[in-house]
């Protein structure tokens, strides 16, 4: 019964029925309009609007791998706010990428 809803909310193969992991990140004012016009992440919502135009965006996922490609594509423009384990995962991905580039 829920499979149609699950598939509609999914970005790739890393999905599940229980979306219990919340990820938040700050988007600077110059890129905020993109996130206001389009949902780049499943269940994306804007939590805060700063006076300077920055926005705090939240998404809910069942598996962090679902959003890693999108996060990496925006990483030079956004600031991950949490959770700590996701930030650490992204840090490890970047370390491994840097290691491969040096070899």
Helices and strands as residue ranges (DSSP letters): H 3-9, E 21-27, H 29-37, E 45-49, E 55-61, H 65-74, E 78-82, H 84-102
